[in-house]
């Protein structure tokens, strides 16, 4: 086998591999000899079939297997032998001349093919001592726990039907059909919808117009969708809802005690408070983690400047761009609505894709040198967590999909590996804890978002900043209106 480099430009490589016809013939004859004792052909005793007869019957198919074996075995070994790492699966280029292909399969010509690929650049890991991050910490007060426990108790509160008029705090069950300009619009209808008046669950003005209604009443409610309503085709428009009140119920006493906790499947109110505290601390802990990680990645990005493999950047850009366009379409918005153009947006997201690829390569190199790995047990836990995000009736199917699809399973392994590398780095750099208020912790860094992803809606920008993951599980879509946040819920 002869290996000749035909292109070496930046990260791009092309090599030509030539396997002499004699070597191809030897591999073919070895296969024919092995098959001689296995095949059964009418008119010949086992093991007595002439090799030339076998060649006449199986020669081309066996030579095709030889070709595939060479391609599969040699591609990785050749690149590794050159001391290189391919950024993506190399492109294999073979002859398209049918006569030439026939000669190769007949053993009458050398087998030549080329490999086109990009290499991962050599990355020299720098000292981490200069990296300094601030970790914002919010100590969850008891009042925050009390408030959440009260909300949970409210959701478990009992209601009793009443014959009188609905008052604020009462729960009504309604059917409704929304119309704009006399025409019903998609997502604007619902049946047996429970609604606590005063909860502000629906858009402003809707609940107020149902106060005083009785079971059996039919009312027409007129409201105007907010100008910033996420479904752009509804934003700012006046709509009427034909509403039928099917039941009015009054709330029972709000009880926050051990019995309330037991109704929720917990042994005591104390245990309920423990669970709530854990959930809230995890939520704010995730916010803290994301802010620390962003600071870390920003400093790594400033420290490393190298050419990223174009194919990786292109693939990353396509992922981001698809998500941006899906988000814009779901919101009924255009690039003009976001005060930009498609050309400007493409340029911004291409820069973002390059950043993500560079950081991914840096983190991979750091992790490899530090011996960071994702164990099978950790991957299994990650798989179960991912599957739980799917609707119950789809979980088994999702589980089987990931277990039988190595590439899909890799989409779970990659972000887990990245988080473990981040953990490793946080143990190497300077981290200063700073106590902050809830408002400070929850505040978005608008300038940072704008700098990284100026043209996009914020939700798309945040998704683009996240590491590559499996597609989110599609949740059952809720009714789009008249709920105040329904467009967001339905995404």
C-alpha positions in Angstrom: 0.0 0.0 0.0 1.4 3.3 -1.1 0.3 6.5 0.7 1.0 9.9 -1.0 0.1 13.3 0.4 -1.5 15.4 -2.4 -2.8 18.4 -0.3 -1.5 20.0 2.9 -3.0 23.5 3.3 -3.9 24.8 6.7 -6.1 22.1 8.3 -7.1 20.6 4.9 -5.5 17.3 3.9 -5.8 15.0 0.9 -3.9 11.7 0.6 -3.9 9.2 -2.2 -3.7 5.5 -1.4 -2.7 2.9 -3.9 -3.1 -0.8 -3.3 -1.3 -2.8 -6.0 -3.3 -5.2 -8.0 -1.0 -8.0 -6.7 -2.0 -7.3 -3.1 -5.7 -7.2 -4.1 -5.3 -10.5 -5.8 -3.6 -12.0 -2.7 -6.5 -10.9 -0.5 -9.0 -12.2 -2.9 -7.3 -15.6 -3.2 -7.2 -15.9 0.6 -11.0 -15.3 0.8 -11.6 -17.9 -2.0 -9.4 -20.4 -0.3 -11.3 -19.9 3.0 -14.7 -20.2 1.2 -13.7 -23.4 -0.6 -14.3 -25.5 2.5 -17.5 -23.7 3.4 -19.6 -23.2 0.3 -21.8 -25.9 -1.2 -22.1 -26.0 -5.0 -24.1 -28.7 -6.9 -21.8 -31.2 -8.7 -18.8 -30.7 -6.3 -17.9 -32.5 -3.1 -17.3 -30.3 0.0 -13.8 -28.8 -0.2 -13.3 -29.9 -3.8 -14.6 -26.9 -5.6 -11.9 -25.5 -7.9 -10.7 -22.1 -6.9 -11.2 -20.8 -10.4 -14.8 -21.9 -10.4 -15.3 -20.2 -7.1 -13.7 -17.0 -8.6 -16.1 -17.2 -11.5 -19.1 -17.4 -9.2 -18.0 -15.2 -6.3 -15.0 -13.2 -7.5 -16.6 -9.8 -7.9 -18.6 -10.0 -4.7 -15.5 -11.1 -2.7 -13.4 -8.4 -4.3 -16.0 -5.8 -3.3 -15.7 -7.1 0.3 -11.9 -6.7 0.0 -12.4 -3.1 -1.2 -14.7 -2.3 1.7 -12.3 -4.0 4.2 -9.4 -1.8 2.9 -11.5 1.4 3.2 -12.7 0.5 6.7 -9.4 -0.7 8.1 -7.0 1.6 6.4 -8.7 5.0 6.8 -8.2 5.3 10.6 -4.8 3.6 10.7 -3.4 5.8 7.9 -4.5 9.0 9.6 -3.4 7.8 13.0 0.0 6.7 11.6 0.4 10.3 10.3 0.0 11.6 13.8 -3.2 13.4 12.9 -6.8 13.5 14.2 -9.6 13.9 11.7 -12.2 16.5 12.7 -14.9 14.5 10.9 -15.2 11.3 9.0 -13.0 11.6 6.0 -14.5 11.9 2.5 -13.6 8.9 0.4 -13.1 9.5 -3.3 -13.0 6.6 -5.7 -13.1 6.2 -9.4 -16.4 6.9 -11.1 -15.3 5.2 -14.3 -17.3 2.0 -14.6 -14.7 0.3 -16.8 -12.0 1.1 -14.3 -14.1 -0.2 -11.5 -14.8 -3.4 -13.3 -11.0 -3.9 -13.8 -10.4 -3.4 -10.0 -13.2 -6.0 -9.2 -11.7 -8.4 -11.7 -8.3 -8.0 -10.1 -6.8 -6.4 -13.2 -5.9 -2.9 -11.9 -4.5 -1.2 -8.8 -7.1 0.1 -6.4 -6.6 3.8 -5.9 -8.7 6.1 -3.7 -8.3 9.4 -2.0 -9.1 10.7 1.5 -10.2 14.3 1.9 -10.4 15.5 5.5 -9.6 18.3 8.0 -7.4 17.8 11.0 -7.9 18.9 14.5 -5.2 21.5 15.2 -2.6 20.9 17.9 -3.7 22.8 21.0 -1.2 23.7 23.7 -3.0 24.0 27.0 -2.1 27.1 28.9 -1.8 27.7 32.6 -5.1 28.2 34.4 -3.8 30.4 37.2 -4.8 33.6 35.6 -8.4 32.6 35.2 -10.6 34.2 37.9 -14.4 33.9 38.2 -17.0 35.2 40.6 -19.6 32.8 41.8 -22.9 34.5 42.8 -24.5 32.7 45.7 -28.1 33.3 46.9 -29.0 31.9 50.3 -32.6 30.9 50.1 -34.5 32.4 53.0 -37.3 30.7 54.9 -39.8 33.2 53.3 -39.0 31.8 49.9 -39.8 28.3 51.1 -43.0 29.6 52.8 -44.1 31.2 49.6 -43.6 28.1 47.5 -45.2 25.8 50.0 -48.2 28.1 50.0 -48.4 27.9 46.2 -48.3 24.2 46.4 -51.0 24.2 49.0 -53.1 26.5 46.8 -52.8 24.0 43.9 -54.0 21.2 46.2 -56.8 23.3 47.7 -60.3 21.8 47.5 -63.2 23.5 45.9 -66.9 23.0 46.5 -69.6 23.8 43.9 -71.7 26.9 44.7 -75.0 28.1 43.2 -74.3 31.9 43.4 -72.2 34.2 41.3 -68.5 33.8 40.8 -66.3 36.0 42.9 -62.6 36.6 42.9 -60.8 33.5 44.2 -63.6 31.2 43.0 -62.8 28.6 40.4 -64.9 28.4 37.2 -65.0 25.6 34.6 -65.5 27.0 31.1 -65.7 26.2 27.5 -64.5 29.0 25.2 -63.9 29.8 21.5 -61.8 32.8 20.6 -62.3 34.9 17.4 -60.5 37.7 15.7 -62.6 39.7 13.2 -65.4 37.1 13.6 -63.1 34.2 12.6 -62.0 31.5 15.1 -58.2 31.3 15.4 -55.9 28.3 15.9 -55.4 27.4 19.6 -58.1 29.8 20.8 -60.6 27.2 22.0 -60.8 25.0 25.1 -63.3 22.7 26.9 -63.8 22.2 30.6 -61.0 24.6 31.4 -60.6 25.3 35.1 -59.7 28.9 35.9 -59.3 30.5 39.3 -60.5 34.1 39.0 -57.7 36.5 40.1 -54.9 34.0 39.3 -53.9 36.1 36.3 -53.4 32.9 34.4 -55.2 34.2 31.3 -54.5 37.5 29.5 -55.3 40.7 31.2 -59.0 41.5 31.4 -60.3 38.0 30.7 -60.9 36.9 34.3 -62.3 40.2 35.4 -65.2 39.8 32.9 -66.2 36.5 34.4 -66.7 37.8 37.9 -70.4 37.7 38.7 -71.1 34.9 36.2 -73.2 31.9 37.3 -73.2 28.2 36.1 -75.0 28.1 32.8 -74.2 31.7 31.8 -73.0 32.4 28.3 -70.8 35.5 28.0 -68.8 37.2 25.4 -65.5 38.4 26.7 -63.5 41.0 24.7 -59.8 41.5 25.4 -56.7 42.8 23.6 -53.6 40.6 23.4 -50.5 42.4 24.8 -48.2 44.1 22.3 -45.4 41.8 23.5 -47.5 38.6 23.2 -45.1 35.8 22.1 -47.4 34.7 19.3 -46.7 37.6 17.0 -49.8 37.0 14.8 -52.0 37.7 17.9 -49.9 40.5 19.5 -51.8 43.7 20.0 -55.0 42.4 18.4 -58.5 42.6 19.8 -60.3 39.2 20.3 -63.7 38.1 21.5 -64.2 34.8 23.3 -67.6 33.1 23.5 -67.5 31.6 27.0 -69.9 29.1 28.5 -69.6 28.9 32.3 -70.2 25.3 33.2 -69.5 25.4 37.0 -68.7 27.8 39.7 -66.8 26.5 42.8 -65.7 28.2 46.0 -62.4 27.5 47.7 -62.2 25.5 50.9 -59.9 26.7 53.7 -56.3 26.9 52.9 -54.5 24.4 55.0 -50.8 24.0 55.4 -50.1 21.1 57.7 -49.0 17.5 57.8 -52.3 16.4 56.2 -51.5 18.7 53.2 -48.1 17.0 52.8 -49.6 13.5 53.1 -52.1 14.4 50.3 -49.1 15.1 48.2 -47.4 11.8 49.0 -45.0 13.1 51.7 -45.0 12.0 55.4 -45.0 15.5 57.0 -45.0 19.2 56.4 -41.4 19.3 57.5 -40.5 16.8 54.8 -42.5 18.9 52.2 -40.4 22.0 53.2 -37.2 19.9 52.8 -38.2 18.9 49.3 -39.2 22.4 48.4 -36.0 23.8 49.7 -34.0 21.3 47.7 -35.8 22.1 44.5 -35.4 25.9 45.0 -31.7 25.5 45.9 -31.1 23.3 42.8 -32.9 25.9 40.6 -30.8 28.8 41.9 -27.7 26.6 41.9 -28.2 26.0 38.2 -28.3 29.7 37.6 -25.1 30.2 39.6 -23.5 27.4 37.6 -24.4 28.8 34.3 -23.1 32.2 35.2 -19.8 30.8 36.4 -19.5 28.6 33.3 -20.1 31.6 31.0 -17.3 33.5 32.7 -15.0 30.6 32.4 -15.8 30.0 28.8 -15.4 33.7 28.0 -11.9 33.7 29.4 -10.9 30.5 27.6 -12.3 31.9 24.4 -10.1 35.0 24.9 -7.0 32.8 25.6 -7.2 30.5 22.6 -7.1 31.7 19.0 -6.7 29.2 16.3 -8.3 28.1 13.0 -11.3 25.8 13.6 -12.1 23.0 11.2 -14.5 24.5 8.7 -16.7 21.3 8.5 -17.2 21.3 12.3 -18.1 25.0 12.2 -20.5 24.5 9.3 -22.2 21.7 11.1 -22.5 23.7 14.3 -23.8 26.8 12.4 -26.4 24.6 10.7 -27.6 23.4 14.1 -27.9 27.0 15.5 -29.4 28.4 12.3 -32.1 25.7 12.2 -33.0 26.5 15.9 -33.2 30.2 15.3 -35.5 29.8 12.3 -37.7 27.4 14.2 -38.0 29.9 17.0 -38.8 32.8 14.7 -41.4 30.7 12.8 -43.0 29.6 16.1 -43.2 33.2 17.2 -44.5 34.4 13.8 -41.6 36.9 13.6 -39.0 37.8 11.0 -35.4 39.1 11.1 -36.8 42.5 10.4 -38.9 42.2 13.5 -35.6 41.6 15.4 -34.1 44.7 13.9 -31.6 42.9 11.7 -31.2 41.2 8.3 -30.7 37.6 7.5 -27.2 38.4 6.2 -26.2 40.1 9.5 -27.8 37.3 11.5 -25.8 34.7 9.5 -22.6 36.5 10.2 -23.3 36.7 13.9 -24.2 33.1 14.2 -21.2 32.0 12.2 -19.0 33.7 14.8 -21.0 32.0 17.5 -20.5 28.6 15.8 -16.7 29.2 15.5 -16.6 30.1 19.2 -18.4 26.9 20.2 -16.2 24.7 18.1 -13.0 26.3 19.4 -14.2 26.0 23.0 -15.3 22.4 22.4 -11.9 21.5 21.1 -10.1 23.3 24.0 -12.3 21.5 26.6 -11.8 18.2 24.8 -8.0 18.6 25.0 -8.1 19.7 28.6 -10.3 16.8 29.5 -8.1 14.3 27.6 -4.9 15.5 29.3 -6.7 15.4 32.7 -8.0 11.9 32.2 -11.6 13.0 32.3 -14.1 10.3 31.3 -17.8 9.5 31.3 -18.4 6.1 32.8 -21.0 3.7 31.5 -22.9 4.2 34.8 -22.9 7.9 34.4 -24.1 7.6 30.8 -26.8 5.3 31.9 -28.1 7.8 34.5 -28.0 10.5 31.9 -30.0 8.3 29.5 -32.7 7.7 32.1 -32.8 11.5 32.9 -33.2 12.2 29.2 -35.9 9.6 28.6 -37.9 11.0 31.6 -38.3 14.2 29.6 -40.5 12.5 27.1 -44.2 11.9 27.5 -44.8 8.6 29.4 -46.2 6.8 26.4 -43.0 7.6 24.4 -40.4 6.8 27.0 -39.8 3.1 26.1 -39.5 4.0 22.4 -37.0 6.8 23.3 -35.0 4.5 25.5 -34.7 1.9 22.7 -33.7 4.6 20.2 -30.8 5.8 22.3 -29.6 2.3 23.2 -29.6 1.2 19.6 -28.1 4.4 18.1 -24.5 5.1 19.2 -24.5 8.5 17.6 -27.6 9.6 19.5 -26.0 8.2 22.7 -23.0 10.3 22.0 -25.1 13.4 22.0 -25.7 12.6 25.7 -22.1 11.7 26.5 -20.7 15.0 25.0 -22.4 17.5 27.3 -21.7 15.2 30.3 -18.0 15.2 29.4 -18.0 18.9 29.0 -19.6 19.5 32.5 -17.0 17.2 34.1 -14.2 19.2 32.4 -15.8 22.4 33.7 -15.8 20.8 37.2 -12.1 19.9 36.8 -11.3 23.5 35.8 -13.3 25.0 38.7 -10.9 23.1 40.9 -7.9 24.6 39.2 -8.9 28.3 38.9 -9.6 31.1 41.3 -13.3 31.1 42.3 -14.6 33.9 44.6 -18.0 33.5 46.2 -20.2 36.6 46.4 -23.6 36.7 48.2 -26.3 38.3 46.0 -30.0 38.8 46.1 -32.4 36.7 44.1 -33.0 39.6 41.7 -29.2 40.0 41.1 -28.8 36.2 40.4 -31.8 36.0 38.1 -30.8 39.2 36.1 -29.8 38.4 32.6 -26.6 39.9 31.3 -28.3 41.6 28.3 -25.1 43.1 27.0 -23.3 39.7 26.9 -26.3 38.1 25.1 -26.4 40.9 22.6 -22.7 40.7 21.9 -22.8 37.0 21.3 -26.2 36.7 19.4 -27.4 40.2 18.5 -30.1 39.3 15.9 -31.9 36.5 17.7 -34.7 36.4 20.2 -33.2 35.8 23.6 -34.5 32.2 23.9 -32.7 31.2 20.7 -29.5 32.9 21.8 -29.5 31.0 25.1 -30.1 27.7 23.3 -27.2 28.5 20.9 -24.9 29.1 23.9 -25.6 25.6 25.4 -23.5 22.6 24.6 -24.7 20.3 21.9 -27.4 18.0 23.2 -30.1 15.6 22.0 -33.2 17.2 20.8 -35.5 18.2 23.5 -38.4 15.9 24.2 -41.5 17.4 22.6 -44.0 18.1 25.3 -47.8 17.9 24.6 -48.8 21.3 23.3 -51.2 23.4 25.4 -53.9 25.7 24.1 -52.4 28.9 22.8 -55.0 31.3 24.0 -56.4 33.0 26.0 -53.7 32.0 28.5 -51.3 34.8 29.1 -48.1 32.7 28.6 -49.6 30.0 26.4 -47.5 30.8 23.3 -44.3 30.2 25.4 -45.8 27.0 26.9 -46.6 25.6 23.5 -43.1 26.0 22.1 
